[in-house]
Amino acid sequence: MKLPAAIGNLFGKKQEKREVFASLLLDVEYASAALWEMDDRGIPRIIATATGAVAADTWEDRLNAIDDTLASVEDKAWRP
């Protein structure tokens, strides 16, 4: 049964699913992250990027830099 448009709008429109990709670059001195998607023509569109410094040459500091950059791109990408 198809509902009239006014009643159907009460439930909100279905959000179109977005396919978002993440790229991560890890270096000795920095970590960079990017979120991107493909447009209708198959061309990549960058949604958000971030870079953070690695405090020291340890895996723990690298992981902290990665966490910070991923959190930053997430905040940028879905900020209203």
DAVEN-V257096 format. One line per field, one symbol per residue. phi: phi as a letter, one per 20 degrees, with the letter a starting at -180 (. if undefined). A space follows every 10 residues. Layout:
phi->???
//
This chain:
phi->.eeggfffff eneffffddd dccccdcfdb cccbdbbeef endfcfebcb ccfefbecff ffffffgfff fffffffdff
//
